[in-house]
């Protein structure tokens, strides 16, 4: 039961991050799109992003400090997941006494 809850939370935050990435190419920016979809629902965040105007051609995406922080946390989680997978794989070959 706990694994289903954890999976749902990870899936929800992943959907919020995708909506934030879509929002980074619009005036709303990554941070506001991510926070709106996190506080309400991903559908509300997506509607807010789609109602926002697109950035002019050639403009840099708006990630802000929240996008930078999210990127750092995402990198840390990827490193932790790879480490856990490698340790789990190593445990298959090490005999347990």
N, C-alpha and C positions, 0 to 999 in steps of 0.2 A: 504494500500500500504506500509506503514511504517512497519507494522508487518511482511510482507513478506520479506522486506529487512533485518530486524533484524534476522528473522529465517534463511535466507541465510548466514548471517555473522556468526551466532552461529554454523550452520552446517559446514561451511567451516573451522572455527577454530577447531571444533571437529575433522574433518577429518585430519587436520594438526597435532593435538595432537596424534591421533592414529598412524600416520606415524612416529611421533617422538618417540612414545613408541616402534615401530618396530625397529627404528634406534638405540635405546638404547642398543640393543643386538648385534649391529654391530660396526665396527670401526668408523663409521661416528658419532655416539652418538646421544643423544636426541636433543641437542641444534641445531646442524647443520642441522639435518633432519627437525626439526620444522621450522627453519628459511628459508631453501630452499623451503619447501612446502608453507610457508606463502608468500614469495616474488614472487614466480613463480606460480605454481599450485600444488595441491596435487599429480597429476600424475608425474610431474617432481621430486618432493620430493620422491615419491615411487620408481621411476626408480633409483635415486641416492642411496637410501637405499639398493635396491636389488643388485646394482653393488658393494656396499661396502662388504668387507669380514666380516664373522662372527667372534665374539669374541671367544677365546679359551674356551673349556669346563671348567666350574667352575669359570670363570671370572665374576666379578661384572658388572652389567649393567652400562653404561655411561650416567648418567643423567646430571651431571654438575650443575652449578648455575642456568641455565635457567630452567632445569627440577625441581629444588627445588622451584624456584620462581613460576613456573607454577602450581606446586602442592599446594603451599600456596594460590595462587589466586583462584584455583579451590575449595579449601576448604572454602574460604571466600564466594564464589558465592553460594555454596551449602547451607551454613548457611543462607545467604540472601534469597535464594529461599524458604527454609523451613520456615523462619520467615514470608515471604510474604504470603505463603500458609496458615499458621496458623492464621495470621491476617485476611485474606480473609474469612477463615472459621468462625472466631469469629464474623465477621461482619454479617454473615448470621443469627446469633442468637441474635444479639443486635438490638432492634428496633430503627429505625431512626425517629427522632422527626421532 
